């Protein structure tokens, strides 16, 4: 596999790669908003086969989490057939200014992953409009954690059988599960933070909340440790995405 990790914060390069993917996989790629002088894109499957799995992908809402955007495009480059078979909606980089500047926040200093509730940033409102009335079998939001000690997964405990164990098993050749028993103040076990959520649990919703309450049957947030080797982090993201797609059918 070609490595572009040295250009992980080059947004224009990332978008060129996605344009090649779109052409190869028959995806409609369009800008739907802008931020900090950068266009923000979404890619959508042209096929409308109702029997194909519907899967939502997003990455790059925090610009200092480069293995997330790299992992998503790397998976897409390697899996043209899978992309052609599914009904996909892809947001390859929700915070291009942040990616280009290696910054968690957007150009206005906002954490966009706390802007999916009532206090929406303009680009988040545009993203919600781009989603429209689509519903998904699976939603994957790809992240990294500066404090991470391995890979871990937030799984909204809404539907059994649970999948997080399978996703971590797929990542295991590249990254071990985060061993911490508490992650971001929440109980964790073997790299899994699994909980039920309610609309009033957080005053400022992250993306996963909006997806769970309005769009997706299953919602996962994938977190790789941003201080580990980027090749391992990207490979783990690719493996998790691949396994989730397999489980979705």
C-alpha positions in Angstrom: 0.0 0.0 0.0 1.3 3.4 -0.9 2.0 5.6 2.2 0.9 9.2 2.2 1.3 9.6 6.0 3.9 12.3 5.5 1.2 14.4 4.0 -1.4 13.6 6.6 -2.2 17.4 7.1 -2.2 18.3 3.5 -6.0 18.8 2.9 -5.7 19.5 -0.9 -3.8 16.2 -1.3 -6.4 14.4 0.7 -9.2 15.7 -1.5 -7.3 14.8 -4.7 -7.2 11.2 -3.4 -10.9 11.2 -2.6 -11.6 12.5 -6.1 -9.8 9.5 -7.6 -11.8 7.2 -5.2 -15.1 8.9 -6.3 -14.3 8.4 -10.0 -13.3 4.8 -9.5 -16.2 3.9 -7.2 -19.0 5.9 -8.8 -19.5 8.2 -5.9 -21.0 11.6 -6.2 -18.6 14.1 -4.6 -19.7 17.6 -3.9 -18.8 20.5 -1.6 -21.6 21.3 0.8 -20.0 24.0 3.0 -16.8 25.9 3.7 -14.8 26.8 6.8 -11.7 28.9 7.2 -11.4 29.3 3.4 -11.6 25.5 2.7 -14.4 23.7 0.9 -15.9 20.8 2.8 -17.0 17.8 0.8 -19.3 14.9 1.1 -19.4 11.7 -1.1 -22.5 9.7 -1.7 -23.2 6.4 -3.4 -25.1 6.7 -6.7 -26.6 3.3 -6.3 -30.0 3.2 -4.5 -30.4 -0.6 -4.0 -32.5 -0.8 -0.8 -31.0 -4.2 0.1 -27.5 -2.9 0.2 -26.2 -1.8 3.6 -26.3 1.9 4.3 -23.2 3.1 6.1 -22.1 6.6 7.3 -18.5 7.5 7.7 -16.9 10.7 9.0 -13.4 11.8 10.0 -11.4 14.9 10.7 -13.8 16.8 13.0 -10.7 17.3 15.1 -7.8 18.4 12.9 -5.1 17.0 15.1 -6.3 13.5 14.6 -4.8 12.8 11.3 -4.8 8.9 11.3 -8.6 9.2 11.2 -8.7 11.0 7.9 -5.8 8.9 6.6 -7.4 5.7 7.7 -10.7 6.4 6.0 -9.2 7.4 2.6 -6.8 4.4 2.8 -9.7 2.0 3.4 -11.6 3.5 0.5 -8.6 3.3 -1.8 -8.2 -0.4 -1.0 -11.9 -1.4 -1.1 -13.4 -0.2 -4.3 -15.7 -3.2 -4.7 -17.1 -2.8 -1.2 -17.8 0.8 -1.8 -19.6 0.1 -5.0 -21.8 -2.5 -3.3 -23.0 -0.3 -0.4 -25.0 2.8 0.1 -22.4 5.1 1.6 -22.4 8.6 2.8 -18.9 9.9 3.5 -17.6 13.0 5.2 -13.9 12.7 4.6 -12.8 15.7 6.7 -15.3 17.8 8.7 -12.7 20.3 9.8 -10.2 21.0 6.9 -8.8 24.2 8.5 -8.1 22.2 11.7 -6.4 19.4 9.6 -4.2 21.9 7.7 -3.2 23.6 10.9 -2.9 20.4 13.1 -5.5 21.9 15.5 -8.4 20.3 17.3 -10.6 23.4 16.8 -11.9 25.1 13.7 -10.9 28.5 12.5 -13.3 30.2 14.9 -11.9 28.3 17.9 -14.9 25.9 18.2 -14.8 22.2 19.0 -17.2 21.1 16.3 -17.8 17.8 18.1 -19.8 19.7 20.6 -21.9 21.6 18.0 -24.5 19.0 17.0 -27.2 20.1 19.5 -28.8 23.4 19.8 -25.6 25.5 19.3 -24.8 24.3 15.8 -21.9 25.9 13.9 -22.9 26.8 10.3 -20.9 24.0 8.8 -22.6 21.5 11.1 -26.0 22.8 10.0 -25.0 22.3 6.4 -23.8 18.8 7.2 -27.1 17.9 8.8 -28.9 19.2 5.7 -26.5 17.1 3.5 -27.6 14.0 5.5 -31.2 14.8 4.8 -33.6 12.0 5.7 -31.2 9.2 5.1 -31.0 6.4 7.7 -28.1 4.1 8.3 -27.4 0.6 9.4 -24.1 1.7 10.8 -22.4 5.0 11.6 -18.7 5.2 12.1 -17.1 8.4 13.4 -13.3 8.2 13.4 -11.1 9.9 16.0 -7.9 9.9 17.9 -7.0 10.5 21.5 -3.8 12.3 22.7 -4.1 10.4 26.1 -4.9 7.1 24.5 -2.9 4.0 25.6 -4.2 1.8 22.8 -7.3 1.7 20.6 -10.7 2.1 22.1 -14.3 2.3 20.9 -17.4 4.0 22.1 -20.4 1.8 21.3 -23.9 3.1 21.9 -25.6 0.2 23.7 -28.7 0.2 21.6 -28.7 -3.1 19.6 -27.5 -6.6 20.3 -25.4 -8.5 19.5 -22.7 -5.9 20.2 -19.9 -5.4 17.7 -17.1 -3.5 19.6 -15.3 -6.7 20.5 -15.2 -7.8 16.9 -13.9 -4.4 15.8 -11.1 -4.5 18.4 -10.2 -8.0 17.4 -9.7 -6.8 13.8 -7.4 -4.0 15.0 -5.4 -6.2 17.3 -2.6 -7.0 14.8 -1.9 -3.2 14.7 -2.8 -1.8 18.1 -3.7 -3.4 21.4 -6.9 -2.3 23.3 -6.5 0.7 25.6 -6.1 -0.9 29.1 -7.5 2.0 31.1 -10.5 1.2 33.3 -11.8 4.7 33.1 -11.7 6.7 29.8 -12.9 10.3 29.8 -14.6 9.8 33.1 -16.5 6.7 31.8 -16.1 3.1 32.8 -14.1 1.1 30.2 -13.3 -2.6 29.8 -10.8 -4.0 27.3 -10.9 -0.9 25.2 -14.7 -0.6 25.1 -16.8 2.2 26.5 -20.4 1.0 26.0 -23.4 2.8 27.4 -26.9 3.9 26.7 -27.4 7.6 26.1 -30.3 10.0 26.5 -30.8 13.4 24.9 -30.2 15.2 28.2 -26.9 13.4 29.0 -24.8 16.2 27.5 -25.8 19.8 27.0 -23.7 20.1 23.8 -24.1 17.1 21.6 -21.3 15.3 19.8 -21.8 13.9 16.4 -22.4 10.4 17.7 -25.5 11.7 19.7 -27.1 13.2 16.6 -26.4 10.1 14.6 -27.9 7.8 17.3 -31.0 9.8 18.0 -31.9 10.6 14.4 -30.1 8.5 11.8 -28.3 5.3 12.7 -29.2 1.9 14.1 -25.6 1.4 15.4 -23.2 4.1 16.2 -19.5 3.8 16.9 -16.7 6.3 17.7 -13.3 4.8 17.0 -10.3 6.3 19.0 -6.7 5.5 18.1 -3.8 6.8 20.3 -2.5 9.9 18.5 1.0 9.6 20.1 1.7 6.1 18.7 3.2 5.4 15.3 1.0 6.8 12.5 1.3 3.7 10.3 0.0 1.5 13.1 -2.8 3.9 13.8 -3.9 4.1 10.2 -3.7 0.3 9.8 -5.9 -0.1 12.9 -8.5 2.4 11.5 -8.5 0.6 8.2 -9.0 -2.8 9.9 -11.9 -1.5 12.1 -13.7 0.0 9.1 -13.3 -3.2 7.1 -14.7 -5.3 9.9 -17.7 -3.0 10.5 -18.5 -3.1 6.8 -18.3 -6.9 6.8 -20.7 -7.1 9.8 -23.1 -4.7 8.1 -23.4 -7.2 5.3 
